[in-house]
Amino acid sequence: MALIAATLGHVDPASADTITYVNDRFGTTLSFPVELFDRRDELPVNGDGARFRNDSGAEIAVWGQLNVLDYTPESYEKFLREAEPLDSTITYRASGKDWLMLSGLDAGTVFYQRHEFSAEQVIHSFEIRYPVSAKDRFDPWIGAIAASLDGP
């Protein structure tokens, strides 16, 4: 049974092979298979989120943040595009009234981001990054992981 404890957030096993991360500060939750990301980085002091990794160079970050600048999905996308590295290319995007999804390539790495905007002025987010050579392993999980992102 997988259990990764956290000081400023906690992780509860949803099953023997799934980790559900719960951020105590913002209520952001995300579930993913332990087989994809089996270790957690040290938690940030501010309690905003967590990052998990594996030996192949893949990582998943999950966090919440106060939406103090009143971003909409459209204005947040503009901010993210301006902040992306020069060698990053967004190849797919989708959005709705209260969510934004971006994916693409960044120097041989696939990235997938989802951001959900809550009525409580919090943005719940996650990003997965993995080598292009690992697409067959990670791509089938993206939909289920994205669907698990939640928060108040």
C-alpha positions as CSV (number, residue, x, y, z in Angstrom):
1,M,0.0,0.0,0.0
2,A,1.4,3.4,-1.0
3,L,1.5,6.2,1.5
4,I,3.6,9.4,1.1
5,A,3.2,11.6,4.2
6,A,3.4,15.4,3.9
7,T,3.7,18.1,6.5
8,L,1.8,20.9,4.7
9,G,-0.3,18.6,2.6
10,H,-1.1,15.0,3.0
11,V,-1.4,12.1,0.6
12,D,-3.9,9.3,1.1
13,P,-3.9,6.0,-0.8
14,A,-7.1,5.7,-2.9
15,S,-6.1,2.1,-3.6
16,A,-3.0,0.0,-3.4
17,D,-1.6,1.5,-6.5
18,T,-3.0,5.1,-6.5
19,I,-1.9,8.1,-4.6
20,T,-4.4,10.9,-3.9
21,Y,-2.6,14.1,-3.0
22,V,-4.6,16.6,-0.9
23,N,-3.3,20.1,-0.4
24,D,-4.4,21.3,3.1
25,R,-4.0,25.0,2.3
26,F,-6.2,25.2,-0.9
27,G,-8.0,21.9,-0.9
28,T,-6.6,20.9,-4.3
29,T,-6.6,17.2,-4.9
30,L,-5.2,15.0,-7.6
31,S,-4.9,11.2,-8.0
32,F,-2.3,9.3,-10.0
33,P,-0.8,5.8,-10.2
34,V,2.2,5.1,-7.9
35,E,3.9,3.3,-10.8
36,L,4.2,6.6,-12.7
37,F,5.6,8.8,-9.9
38,D,7.0,6.9,-6.9
39,R,8.7,9.6,-4.9
40,R,7.9,13.1,-3.7
41,D,10.2,16.1,-3.5
42,E,10.5,18.1,-0.3
43,L,7.4,20.2,0.2
44,P,7.6,23.9,-0.2
45,V,7.4,25.9,3.1
46,N,4.4,27.9,1.9
47,G,2.3,24.7,1.5
48,D,1.2,25.5,-2.1
49,G,1.6,22.0,-3.5
50,A,3.9,19.1,-4.2
51,R,6.1,17.5,-6.9
52,F,6.5,13.8,-7.5
53,R,9.1,12.1,-9.8
54,N,10.4,8.8,-11.1
55,D,13.7,7.5,-12.4
56,S,12.9,8.1,-16.1
57,G,12.9,11.9,-15.6
58,A,9.1,12.2,-15.5
59,E,7.5,14.5,-12.9
60,I,4.0,15.7,-11.9
61,A,3.4,18.9,-9.9
62,V,0.1,19.7,-8.2
63,W,-0.6,23.0,-6.5
64,G,-3.2,25.6,-5.6
65,Q,-2.8,29.4,-5.7
66,L,-4.9,32.4,-4.8
67,N,-6.3,34.1,-7.9
68,V,-5.3,37.5,-6.6
69,L,-5.0,38.9,-10.2
70,D,-8.5,37.7,-11.1
71,Y,-7.3,35.6,-14.0
72,T,-9.8,34.1,-16.3
73,P,-8.8,31.0,-18.4
74,E,-8.0,33.3,-21.3
75,S,-5.9,35.8,-19.3
76,Y,-4.1,33.0,-17.5
77,E,-3.2,31.4,-20.8
78,K,-1.8,34.7,-22.0
79,F,0.3,34.9,-18.8
80,L,1.5,31.3,-19.2
81,R,2.4,31.7,-22.9
82,E,4.5,34.8,-22.1
83,A,6.2,32.9,-19.2
84,E,7.0,29.7,-21.2
85,P,10.6,29.1,-22.3
86,L,11.5,30.1,-25.8
87,D,11.9,26.4,-26.9
88,S,8.4,25.4,-25.6
89,T,5.7,24.9,-28.1
90,I,2.0,24.5,-27.2
91,T,0.5,22.0,-29.6
92,Y,-3.0,21.6,-28.1
93,R,-5.2,23.8,-26.0
94,A,-8.8,23.6,-24.7
95,S,-10.7,25.8,-22.3
96,G,-14.1,26.4,-20.8
97,K,-15.7,28.9,-18.5
98,D,-13.6,27.9,-15.5
99,W,-10.8,25.7,-16.8
100,L,-7.8,25.7,-19.1
101,M,-5.7,22.8,-20.6
102,L,-2.5,23.2,-22.5
103,S,-0.1,20.6,-23.8
104,G,3.0,20.6,-26.0
105,L,6.7,20.0,-26.2
106,D,9.6,21.6,-24.4
107,A,13.1,20.5,-25.4
108,G,12.3,16.8,-25.9
109,T,9.8,16.7,-23.0
110,V,6.0,16.4,-23.3
111,F,4.0,18.6,-21.0
112,Y,0.4,18.7,-20.0
113,Q,-1.2,21.4,-17.8
114,R,-4.7,21.7,-16.4
115,H,-5.9,24.7,-14.4
116,E,-9.3,24.9,-12.8
117,F,-10.7,28.3,-11.5
118,S,-12.9,28.0,-8.4
119,A,-15.6,30.4,-7.2
120,E,-13.4,30.8,-4.1
121,Q,-10.7,32.7,-6.1
122,V,-8.3,29.7,-6.1
123,I,-6.7,28.2,-9.2
124,H,-6.2,24.4,-8.8
125,S,-3.5,23.2,-11.1
126,F,-1.2,20.3,-12.2
127,E,1.4,19.7,-14.7
128,I,2.9,16.5,-16.0
129,R,6.3,16.4,-17.8
130,Y,7.8,13.3,-19.3
131,P,10.3,12.4,-22.1
132,V,8.9,12.1,-25.6
133,S,10.3,8.5,-25.5
134,A,7.9,7.7,-22.7
135,K,4.7,8.8,-24.4
136,D,3.3,5.3,-24.7
137,R,3.7,4.8,-21.0
138,F,2.2,8.2,-19.9
139,D,-0.3,9.3,-22.5
140,P,-3.0,6.6,-21.6
141,W,-3.1,8.0,-18.0
142,I,-3.5,11.7,-18.8
143,G,-7.3,11.7,-19.0
144,A,-7.8,9.9,-15.8
145,I,-5.3,12.1,-13.9
146,A,-6.8,15.3,-15.4
147,A,-10.3,14.1,-14.4
148,S,-9.2,13.7,-10.8
149,L,-8.1,17.3,-10.4
150,D,-10.5,18.9,-7.9
151,G,-10.8,21.6,-5.3
152,P,-13.4,23.6,-3.5
